Amino acid sequence: MMFAALPAFGEQVPQSPDSQTAAPAAPPGTPATVSPASSPSNTVSGTTGPAPPQGQAPESAGEKPAEKLPEEKTPKKPSTLEKIGRFAEMFHEKLSERVTATAAWLDSFFGDQRILSEENRTQLRFRYDVFREEASSLAARPYLDLRLVLPQLEKRTHLIFSDFPSEAPATPSAPAVVPNQYPPPPGQRNFTTSLRYILNETLRSHTSVRAGLLFRKMTPGFFIGPRYRYLFPLDPWALRFTEEVLWYTDTGWQSRTAVDFERTLPRDFFFRTSAGGTWFERQHGYFYGVSFLLREPLGRLKALEYEWDNSFQTRPVGELMEVDLRVRYRQSIWRDWLFLELTPQCRFPRSRHFKSTPGILFRVEVVFGKYL
């Protein structure tokens, strides 16, 4: 019997393409052959030897034929309707961001209570108002508003000290739509110290709870209540809903509701119309109003605001109580944190048979901390 010579070390055994049987096992002591993975002739199937003829699957002992790799599919091109939908979605998102950013910037520049109620940074505001109205004496008053963010509590808890008119509870004599940003009537000045905790804070919504003491004529009273705000983007408009419910130990429950409908206009104008009202547990009727506001930026450091407020009440009869017209000019002078404000106004109260009552407000405001 004749034996074939053993292959040299590292040499592969030639195989016939027509062979359908596996090679016999090498006798003991025979050097191992090269790993199948090292053969460049057939790397896809993982077998040794030359690639099999076209259409014939390679086989080896104990192995199944290699599966054929799936062919790569050419990505489907989006249809015209899909392209339009994607563009509309992107345009919707960008326009919503623009409306929200413009509203936030202008509210922050004017120190609006909408933005101050959600401020999440330490800030100190000092105002000095000089107000003069027909048939009344000159009123000059300082105001202070301090908000401290407590970093130890994940920057969700704020300590507030304020005697701003907007921090005090609304009264039937105050505007029902927008928190009063102007000097309140004599004898209505209050001081508030409170703790606010933010439960949720996103671009669309904001939820917080506030509790503290209200000093009304130096008599303290406890209050507590939640505040909720949600923003609905309705291109090119934005709808803002705000609800705040407070309970006071001396006056009971109070609910403030406001709906703002706002949008940007050409040449960077900003328009907002608001409707809302206040309900008092110990007052008869419901006090509500409608206002229209147009803001005109004159640059980064100055702007104009045109405002028209209408206040109503439902008891003893539903009637218009007052109409207010204002033009508010605000400018940063000398430093970014120093503001000068001039606001001529004209009121038409029912108590004076809607006779015009002109007035003017002069305000100096200093802001410490980041505000824009």
Beta strands, then each sheet from edge to edge (+ up, - down):
strand 1: 123-133
strand 2: 139-150
strand 3: 157-162
strand 4: 190-201
strand 5: 205-216
strand 6: 219-234
strand 7: 237-248
strand 8: 252-264
strand 9: 270-280
strand 10: 287-297
strand 11: 302-313
strand 12: 319-332
strand 13: 338-349
strand 14: 357-368
sheet 1: 1+ 2- 3+ 4- 5+ 6- 7+ 8- 9+ 10- 11+ 12- 13+ 14- 1+
end
